[in-house]
């Protein structure tokens, strides 16, 4: 298999080999591909978790009453102001 790299990527591979961390350019590329596979796996896990959270939110919306986002924000701001006023010594 032949792979063409940009000048910047080729320089990065060269520096990694010169650093002594890798014995060859092939080792650098293999390690980079392993990291890419790990990243893909983590992204798939994150995507699945996000899908689960969205499904949970949809179920929650279907089962219970919903409030307007602005109303929820107003309630939150009011609660923060209330807590700020209740702080002792201020």
HELIX and SHEET records of a PDB file:
HELIX    1   1 UNK A    7  UNK A   18  1                                  12    
HELIX    2   2 UNK A   25  UNK A   63  1                                  39    
HELIX    3   3 UNK A   69  UNK A   86  1                                  18    
END                                                                             
